Amino acid sequence: MIKQLRKVGNSNALILDKPILELLGLEENGQVQLTIQDGHLIVTPAFPRVVRAEDVTGHLDYVMKKRANVLSRLAD
């Protein structure tokens, strides 16, 4: 999934869709841990919770349907 940074004051923000937040177990104003490893930015919940496989599948289906065009272009 490709996301665009948005200007917020003197900073840039990465806006995460609600299904992604739910997959990560985050809510509005939740805290995340940022790690840089081998040139990659890794975003993880600061206080992770257990997520059930059924929840992941349901949200993944939603994201895949909503972003089907983008995913198809990426696959080509």
Residue, then its C-alpha position, 0 to 999 in steps of 0.5 A: m500500500i502506498k500512502q502520501l505524507r501530508k503537511v501538518g504545520n512544519s512537519n509531515a504526517l502519515i495518515l493511516d486508514k481506520p482498518i490499518l489502525e484496527l489491524l495494529g490495535l491502535e485507536e485515535n491518539g494511540q502511541v507508536q514505536l518508530t524504528i529504522q532498520d536497513g533504510h526501512l521505517i517500521v511502525t509498531p504499537a507502543f503497547p501492542r494487544v493480541v489481534r484475532a486471526e478473524d479480525v485480521t482477515g475481515h479487515l484485510d478483505y476490506v482493504m483489498k476490496k477498497r484498494a483493488n485497483v491500486l493492488s492490481r497495478l502494483a502486481d503488474 
